[in-house]
Amino acid sequence: MQKSQKLTLAVLIQAALISTAYASEQSESKGFIEDAKGSVLFRTGYINRDKKAPGVKDQSSAAQSAIVKLESGFTQGVVGFGVNAVGDASFKLGENKNANNGMIPKHAPTAENPNGDAYDHWARGGASVKARVSNTTVEYGTQVLDIPVLASNTGRMVPEYFTGVLATSHEIENLEVIAGKFTKNQYSDQINSDGNELDRAVVWGAKYKFNDQLNASYYGLDSKNALERHYVNANYKQTLANDSSLTYDFSGYHTKFDKNASTYSATGETAVDYADTGIAGVEKTNNIWAISGTYNTGAHNVMLAYQQNTGNVGYDYGGNADGNQSIYLPNSYLSDFVGNHEKSAQVQYTYDFGAMNVPGLTWTTAYVYGWDINVAGKTGEGKENEFFNQVKYTVQSGFAKDASLRVRNSIYRANDVYDNAYIGDTNEWRLFLDIPVKLF
């Protein structure tokens, strides 16, 4: 592990020193104020989960948020300096009496309300400082991450925040190299800036564009006392006649869980109190990979995907490093089809209504079926399936340009073996109205 981290840092340092085949970003800086950008995203969101199991409460949340992003430019000179800020302010819509879906923060449980009351209004955020030399940037502070092994959950009202340092280098053309360390993790529904009590998460990786058809990437994560994770991806696009194309994609994770990591699907040897704590008490490993093929012609897009787990635990993410977002695999909707030993297959279809003179309107439908799931303490084969639909419209021009409305529905079912081990039979609706406003 330490050798991998040192190698990545060495590559970053070396890349910053070598001459490049293209212009330096820092040499083209216009200035701290001149390159500044600011925006606010007004989001109205609603999530409803209709739980089908007897005695299980439905989950419903609705809120209004304003998500602010401010970025200065870099000062001029060999080394440029700047600052960034991110934050959000929100208030609930309605009572939100059973807001257990990651949308809205809740007060501590009381005797009168053991579920905890939802906050009426709340605000969060933070700032960061940054420096740039040539084409290498280092940022320290509160950040929203988009890294396959450590990704901020952006599928709720407001984004998940990490606090730490991240270096990003583009010194070599078509190559991006990153390395970082994060010590705080705030879920989308948490007020505490370190609500997930992250000890230490070290990340590193690189992605390279070989040409317009082929891309590849690798990323690693070491989350102290939780897990060690590696991710690989290769993507190739084959151009066909009549403006059609075939895209082939392979991606996969290898994870080694610490004995103190939280899991929900461990089998084999486990601690005697595993059912109560979710802590296996012994190291567990998981391998999950997926391959997909996507055919595009005109307004039509069809994808077929196959995904498979091996090891003695499922691909467990929540509570160990981040807020359930670092699952860059195709079979991921309401369920991520990550059960222990699970195999899953998907067919997905997307239609672009621009072909019918309604630009900005798309419809996606998908069906995923998972089988061969091993469930701790049960015999028999666990199975699950999900029918997914989403309609999204984005305004293309005028005063409301880039405003979007997204309506999403999932119908999820599991058999008796798997029903109580994961999500449980659920019908879910998600509605999000996003209105972006450019400040400067």
Disulfide bonds with the S-S distance in Angstrom:
none
